């Protein structure tokens, strides 16, 4: 039993150490303010986001990029609040911007994929950029993508996201979780095994989307508009798939305000993982889950006297330390080291949280935007 415990722990350390090394291999991209060349079509799908849309709309107005070099396509996914009116008000007050509002056309089990596909079919420019309606865009967002495209000539770009204005333990718990995911995302790109990205900050060529047949093959899965496309793009040509590690490209969003919302969100995220085709991503998920489940099992074994407390302590400290190194690097990049004080309690809670999420994923569906989805 002890050999199994330490074997799983060793595998975990090797995976996390590779992400830590990979994180440093992805060099931070600095803007040099080149003359803008790239034209972008920004696609934003939304449903009932009246509370979150105003900050996004304001950030769009404040983008530092030539107005004739980008368009924004809002795709309304059957909103029944004032979201549509907010977008129309933006249209009326900012006629210098090229903004289009269209209604989503459902054709699959994934409204968001339908919305993005529809937006791409309406896009007039060669580069597609996606973000979410609950995000705030940085001033030099498009300039960051443009310079990266000019210098690196990619076909697919993943970019950073984080939570801001986090208060209290719940929101800081989510922030630390997202920082760990961002660290693993960047680390995966650094070791040339990309397996994660986020559709809230993603860019790719329209021609690439067509070559990959869009979301064909995973339309029946409600979410995953980002990772499934990453898998396809990497399989086609991994050398054209890059990560934009640039502080001027960081998209900000807000953490959830209740545990029930968080559980629903994480169940939705977990529900798509068994359909991933990336073997490395599946292996990482299996190792991470195994160690978290192992820690809980070891607690029970210590309680009933089968395992020595020292062995449990060693396994926990190994995970605690290697996780902290990756999260520290990520927090440093995002200038969020002041939130690390919540890591200590979070590190105790997370194994239980992650195992509960997997358990719920197996036995229940989830709700997303007031719609129910079965597993």
Helices and strands as residue ranges (DSSP letters): H 2-25, E 40-46, H 50-61, G 67-69, E 70-76, H 83-93, E 99-103, H 111-122, E 127-132, E 135-136, H 141-152, E 156-159, E 161-164, H 168-190, E 202-205, H 206-211, H 227-237, G 238-240, E 241-244, G 247-249, E 251-254, H 259-271, G 273-275, H 279-303, H 309-333, G 337-342, H 343-363, E 366-368, E 371-373
